[in-house]
Amino acid sequence: MPFIQIYGIFTKKNMKKIILIFSVSLLSAVQSYSQNIYAKRDDVCPLQVGKKVPDVIFKDTKDQDISLKDIYAQKPVLLIFFRGNWCPYCNAHLSELQKIEQEVLKAGYQIVAVSPDKITEIPKTIEKDKINYTLLSDAAMKAMPEFGIVYREKGYVGLLESASGQGHRFLPAPSVFIINKQGDILFTYVNIDVSKRLSKEIILAALQNL
């Protein structure tokens, strides 16, 4: 009976209406993600030094909203955007950052790393990479696109949808932003070659010389 009822909708008389409704709904879904998301990795255009960071919200492991403004107002931040805990380059970089956390704190900064992983993945990353600093989620991709670093990934079919739990295949180009207590960007590093990460030595030198 359910099959017959569904099938009965698709008559010649209302087919055009159904297609139109579906098209509008699909377009709305795409537009909800499309702002500041680039078609390919080569097109990303990150925020530059001197700009103010956007007023965005991340999620913590308890699914609570965490405002970026509240983070940097408390203490200047070394903000890291990474692709997810499925990425070996990201895991290696997160582990390297852990090695310099105390020096980062002495320089007057805190480390915060954000990925499109769903919140249930964050504890797994913390355990895998032995992380003490803050990890947050932007699985819905409402925050990271505002930094100009997000693009549509054509590969990793199934993996990215599962990792975010949101059904999209958007990724951030691995990025480093250093932000002061006023929300000004003091330093930016974005590399579309995902295997190239800023070394801990360069990060420390940047922090200590700002």
C-alpha positions in Angstrom: 0.0 0.0 0.0 2.7 2.6 0.8 4.4 1.9 -2.6 1.1 2.4 -4.4 0.4 5.7 -2.6 3.9 7.0 -3.4 3.7 5.9 -7.0 0.3 7.5 -7.4 1.8 11.0 -6.8 3.8 10.9 -10.0 1.1 11.6 -12.6 1.7 13.7 -15.8 -0.4 16.4 -14.3 1.7 17.1 -11.3 5.1 15.8 -12.3 6.4 19.3 -13.3 5.3 20.7 -9.9 7.1 17.8 -8.1 10.2 18.4 -10.1 10.1 22.1 -9.3 9.6 21.6 -5.6 12.5 19.1 -5.5 14.7 21.5 -7.5 14.0 24.4 -5.2 14.6 22.3 -2.1 17.9 21.0 -3.5 19.0 24.5 -4.5 18.2 25.7 -1.0 20.2 22.9 0.6 23.2 23.7 -1.7 22.9 27.4 -1.0 22.9 26.8 2.8 26.5 25.5 2.4 27.7 27.4 -0.6 28.6 30.8 0.9 32.4 31.2 0.8 33.0 27.6 -0.2 35.2 27.2 -3.3 34.7 24.8 -6.2 38.3 23.4 -5.8 41.2 23.6 -3.5 43.3 25.8 -5.8 40.6 28.6 -5.4 40.7 29.1 -1.7 41.3 32.7 -0.6 42.0 32.9 3.1 41.6 35.9 5.3 44.9 37.9 5.5 46.9 39.6 8.2 45.2 42.7 9.5 41.7 41.5 9.0 39.3 40.8 11.9 38.2 37.2 12.4 34.6 36.4 11.8 32.2 36.0 14.7 31.7 32.3 14.4 30.6 29.4 16.6 32.1 26.0 17.0 30.9 22.9 18.9 32.6 21.1 21.8 32.4 17.4 22.7 29.2 18.1 24.7 27.6 19.7 21.6 27.7 23.1 23.3 28.3 26.3 21.3 31.8 27.8 21.7 32.2 31.3 20.4 35.5 32.2 18.8 35.1 35.7 20.3 35.0 34.2 23.8 38.1 32.1 23.0 40.4 34.9 21.9 38.9 37.4 24.4 40.2 35.1 27.2 43.6 34.6 25.6 45.2 35.1 22.2 44.9 32.0 20.1 46.9 29.8 17.8 44.0 28.6 15.7 44.5 25.5 13.6 42.1 24.2 11.0 42.6 20.5 10.0 40.9 18.1 7.7 39.9 15.3 10.2 41.3 12.5 12.3 41.3 10.3 9.2 44.1 12.4 7.7 47.6 11.1 8.6 49.2 14.5 7.9 46.8 16.2 10.3 47.4 13.7 13.0 51.2 14.1 12.7 50.8 17.9 12.8 48.5 17.8 15.9 51.0 15.6 17.7 53.8 18.1 16.8 51.8 20.9 18.2 51.3 19.0 21.5 55.1 19.0 21.8 55.2 22.8 21.9 52.0 23.5 23.9 53.9 24.6 27.0 56.0 27.0 25.0 53.0 28.3 23.3 51.3 29.0 26.6 54.5 30.7 27.9 54.4 33.0 24.8 50.9 34.0 25.9 48.8 32.0 23.5 46.5 29.0 23.6 46.1 26.3 21.0 42.7 25.6 19.5 42.3 23.1 16.6 39.1 22.7 14.6 38.0 20.2 12.0 34.8 19.2 10.2 34.7 15.9 12.2 31.5 15.3 14.1 31.7 15.8 17.8 31.9 12.1 18.6 35.2 12.0 16.7 36.9 14.6 18.9 37.7 12.2 21.8 39.1 9.7 19.4 41.5 12.3 18.0 42.5 13.4 21.5 43.3 9.8 22.5 45.0 9.0 19.2 47.3 12.1 19.1 47.6 12.5 22.9 46.2 16.0 22.8 45.9 18.3 25.9 44.9 21.5 24.1 41.4 22.3 22.9 39.8 20.5 19.9 36.5 21.7 18.5 34.1 20.7 15.7 32.6 22.6 12.7 30.8 19.6 11.2 28.0 21.7 9.8 30.6 23.9 8.0 29.1 27.2 9.3 32.3 28.7 10.7 35.3 27.6 8.6 34.0 28.9 5.3 34.1 32.4 6.8 37.9 32.1 6.8 38.0 31.5 3.0 39.7 28.1 3.3 36.9 25.6 2.5 36.5 23.8 -0.8 34.5 21.0 -2.4 36.4 17.8 -2.3 35.6 15.4 -5.2 37.4 12.4 -3.7 37.0 10.4 -0.5 33.5 9.3 -1.4 31.6 8.2 1.7 34.4 9.0 4.1 33.8 12.7 4.4 30.0 12.3 4.7 30.6 9.8 7.5 33.3 11.8 9.3 31.1 15.0 9.5 27.8 13.2 9.8 26.4 16.0 7.6 26.3 14.5 4.2 28.7 17.0 2.6 32.2 16.6 1.2 33.7 20.0 2.1 37.2 20.3 3.5 39.4 23.1 4.9 42.8 23.7 3.4 45.1 23.1 6.4 45.6 26.4 8.0 47.2 28.4 10.9 45.9 31.7 12.1 47.3 33.6 15.0 44.8 35.9 16.6 45.1 38.6 19.3 42.6 39.5 22.1 41.0 42.0 19.8 40.2 39.5 17.1 42.9 40.8 14.7 44.7 38.3 12.5 48.4 38.6 13.2 49.7 35.7 11.1 48.2 33.4 8.4 49.5 30.3 6.9 47.5 28.2 4.4 48.9 25.6 2.1 46.8 23.7 -0.4 49.4 20.9 -0.5 48.0 18.9 2.4 51.3 17.2 3.0 53.0 20.5 3.8 52.5 21.7 7.4 54.1 24.6 9.2 56.8 23.3 11.5 56.6 23.7 15.2 59.8 25.7 15.1 58.4 28.3 12.7 55.2 28.5 14.7 57.1 29.2 17.9 59.3 31.8 16.1 56.2 33.5 14.8 54.5 33.6 18.2 57.6 34.9 20.0 58.2 37.7 17.5 54.7 39.1 17.2 
